Amino acid sequence: MKFSQKIKLKKFWNAVFRVAIPFFLFLVIISILFNSFTAIIAGDFATVSKINFDDNNWIPFFSIKIVASFLYGLYTANKNFK
């Protein structure tokens, strides 16, 4: 089945979001750990917030992960959808 036919099916989009949502959560957790590991271990969540989310830092933080998760979900669903 061609990709253009797959995107018309509701089951395809369910498969995309079933992959994209957990992958998004995984990316967010890994990014926060990578950016703020010492602050998390110290329990300084104000610093974690400041590094990742304050001063409109949340826009690129989440937008990149949303796009990457969606593209990964599309790729995986397309590859595995029959």
QUIUR-V831593 format. One record per backbone hydrogen bond with DSSP energy under -1.0 kcal/mol. NH is the residue of the N-H (numbers start at 1). CO is the residue of the C=O. E is the energy in kcal/mol with one decimal. If there is no record, write none. Layout:
# QUIUR-V831593
nh-><NH NH>
co-><CO CO>
e-><E E>
This chain:
# QUIUR-V831593
nh-><6 7 9 13 14 15 16 17 18 19 20 21 23 24 25 26 27 28 29 30 31 32 33 34 35 36 40 41 42 44 45 48 49 50 51 52 53 54 57 58 61 62 63 64 66 67 68 69 70 71 72 73 74 75 76 77 78 79 80 81>
co-><2 3 6 9 10 11 12 13 14 15 16 17 19 20 21 22 23 24 25 26 27 28 29 30 31 32 36 37 38 39 43 44 45 46 47 48 49 49 54 53 57 58 59 60 62 63 64 65 66 67 68 69 70 71 72 73 74 75 76 77>
e-><-2.0 -2.2 -1.9 -1.3 -2.1 -2.0 -2.3 -2.4 -1.9 -1.3 -2.8 -1.9 -1.7 -2.5 -2.2 -2.5 -2.5 -2.4 -2.4 -2.6 -2.5 -2.5 -2.4 -2.7 -2.8 -2.3 -2.3 -2.5 -1.9 -2.4 -1.4 -1.4 -2.2 -2.3 -2.8 -2.2 -2.7 -1.8 -1.5 -1.0 -1.7 -2.4 -2.5 -1.7 -2.6 -2.3 -2.4 -2.3 -2.4 -2.6 -2.3 -2.5 -2.5 -2.5 -2.7 -2.6 -2.5 -2.3 -2.2 -1.8>
